[in-house]
Structure formats: structure tokens, C-alpha cells
Amino acid sequence: MQRLVAEFCACASEDEVLAPVFAHMGTPLIRHVEAVTDFWCRKLLGELLPSSDLLNVHQSVHTSHPIDDCHVERWLALWQDSVDATFVGPAADRAKALAVHIAHSMRTHLSG
């Protein structure tokens, strides 16, 4: 899982649409990778790991660099591509389906 998240974050941090968002994150990329890896391990693998408030992190970034639908759509596309390049099977399908739900939640939470 860590390899998937690290590769995704590396691509996203260099992506022309998402790089400015990552630049305003205020957290070293490695710490973000760790928190996001823990999130996905909890959600997909049921691991009991400490929880970070990732939505709060995104809300904080949103205040200094607004995250809009274009960012969310690009995040979703990159995530799904990263999953497809790394894994196959039910867990990969769940990761992509959960990402669609997260994208919807991000749009809802950050827009209002």
C-alpha cells in the first residue's frame, strides 16, 4: 500500500494541476504519504492504525489554495490510474470505488 501511495503522491506533486495544491500542503510529502497510507490500510485492509484527520488537512489547504472540481477530478483520475498500474482484484476495485466516494465527499465538504 505504501508503494502505491508514494508513487501516486510523487506523480500528483509533479502534476501541473495538482502540484500547486501539494505546494500549499504545509506538510512534508513523506508525512503526507504516511498518513494517506495509514488511511488506505484502515479502509481497505481493516488495519487498526492511528487516524489522521485528512479532511481537515485538505480544508486547511483549501483556505490558502482553493481545491475545485478540476483538482478533485484530476486526483481521482491519477489515483485510479495508479491503482490500475499497481494492483488488480477486489482490493483494487474497492480502492477505486472508495476514491469515487471520497471525491464526492471532498466536493461536498470543500464547497460549502
Phi, psi and omega in degrees: 000320182297321179298316178301309182295317180297316179294318178299311182297323177297316178295315182295323182289346177253356181287138184297331179277317187268339182306317179298327177293314179298325180296333180265007186295323179079006179232137176304143184305321182297323178291323177295317178301316180298314181294318180290322176299314178301318179302309183292325177296321177294312186289318187265327187250354179071018180289142179268093182237158177302147183257135173253150178271081183294328178296323177295322177298314180293324177297319179297316177297319182302326180291330180260335179216093186309132176264118182246184182302325179299318178294315182295316179297320179293318176303312182298314180297315179295319179298312181297319176297319180295318178298312181299327181282345187248322187223159170223159175108189186300320180294321177296318178297319178294321179298319180288319179295318178295324178297323176298317178296317179297317179301316178297316180297319179298315178302313182295312184290320184278342181276342184207000000 
